[in-house]
Amino acid sequence: MVKSVFVYAILGVLLVSVQCDLITVCVEDDEDLRVDCHITPKPSQINSYEFSWANGTKESVINTNVSGSRAEAQFKDRSYVEELDPQGYRMTLTGFTQKLPHNTTYMCKISKMVTSINIERENLAECSAVSVFLKTSCSWILCLLLYFCCTHS
């Protein structure tokens, strides 16, 4: 019993200290590109967001609500953004054709905080719960926690 409490305490500390990816990118069944940005918006202020991707040195804005900035014409009527509960925003680009160069960097900026992820075209995940879970950087510790819960109950 004491050993189990000790193991769970250590796993809890590790789980809190490990940072998961702040951005996830996947393709839905209907070929829409989904980018989830898990940056916590600042309370008591209007939050700005900007979603973009970069191929080499060229960055293309897909969707934004930043004053003075605008999405490229090819994305204007094909993307939308919704707020995620409890934190962040989700951008969906409809009619995604996956005709991107070998490496693409996806970026999101929320209230001047920026996060990005570089994804190779063949490694773009499908938006299933299992594949998104396995792509996160902290999934291994969650699996370990589940393993200990199952084996010690």
N, C-alpha and C positions, 0 to 999 in steps of 0.2 A: 504493500500500500504506500509506504513512504517512498519507495523507489519510483513508483508510478507518478506520484505527485512531483518528485524531483525532475523526472523526465519531462512531464508536461510543462513545468515551470521554465525549463531550459528552452523547450520548443516554442513556448509563448514569447520569450524574450527574443529568440531568433526571428520569429515571424513578425514581430513588431519592428525589429531593426532592419529587415530586408525590404528593399524598395522594389515594388513591381513596376513593370513598364507603365509609363504615363500615357502612352499612345499605342493603340492596337489598330491594325489594318487587315481587312479581310474582304472577300468577294462573296456576296449573297447568292442564293440559288438562282435568282432572276438576273444575274450578272451586274448587279449594282455594287459599286465599291463603297465600303463603309469604313470610316475612320473615326474611332472613339478616342477622345482626348480627355484624360482624367486629371487635368489640372484643376485644383480647387479654386473656384472663383472667389474674388475678394468680397466679403460681406459689405452691405450698405453702400454699394456703388453699382453703376451700370457697367456691366462687363462687356468688353469688346472681344471678338474672336476673329481669327483668320486661319483658313486651311489652305495649304499649298503643297506642291510637290516640286522637286528639282531633279533635273537630269543633267548631270555635269554642272555647268555654271549657270544654267538658265532655270530660274524659279518662276513657276506659273501659279498665280492665285486662283483657287477654285471657288472659294466662297468667303465672304467677309462682311462684317458690319462696322468696320473701322472707317471713320470719317476721312475722306480724302483718298481712300483706296477702293479699288473695285476689282471684281473677278474678271478674268479674261472672257471675251465674248463667247468662245466655244463652250464655256461652263455655265453661262448666265442662267439659262432656263433648265439646266440639267442637274442642279445640285440644291440641296436644302440642308438646314441645320436645325437640330432640336436639342433642348437642354436635357441632360441626363440627371436622374435622381439617384444618389444624393449630390453628385458633383460632376462637373465637366459638360462637354458638348459632343454630339454625334453629327458628323457630316456624311451625307449620302450623295453619291454621284451616280445618277441613273445612266443606263446604256454604256457601261464601262466595257471597253473592248479588249483590254489587256494587251494592247499594242504599244507597250512601253519599252524603252531600251532595257538593257540587261539589269542595271541597278537604278533604283528610284529612291529618293529620300522624301518621305512624307513628313510634313511639319504642321504643327498647330501652335497658335499663339493665343493665349487667353490673358487679357489684361496685362500685356507686356511680358508675360512669362512664356518661354518657348520650350517645346520639346520636339524631338524628331526621331525618326527611325529609318534606317536604310534597309531596303528589302530587295532581294534579287527576284526577278520576274517569276522564275519557276518555284520560288518559295512563298508566294502569296497564298495565304491560307484561305480556306472556305470558312464562312461564318457559321460554323456549328459550335455548340457549347464545348464539345470535346477538343476540337482543333484550336479554338481560341484559348482555352485553359492550358493546353500543352505549349502554346507559344509564349505565355507569360514567363517572365524571368524568375518568378517566385513560385512556380507551380511545383517544383521539386520539394519544397519544404511543406507545402500543403499535403502532398502525397505522403510524405513521411509522417506528418501528424495524423492523417487518416489511418495509416498503417499501425501506428502505436495505439490509436483508439480501438481499432478492431482486434488487435492481438492481446490487449490487456483488459478486455471487457468480459 
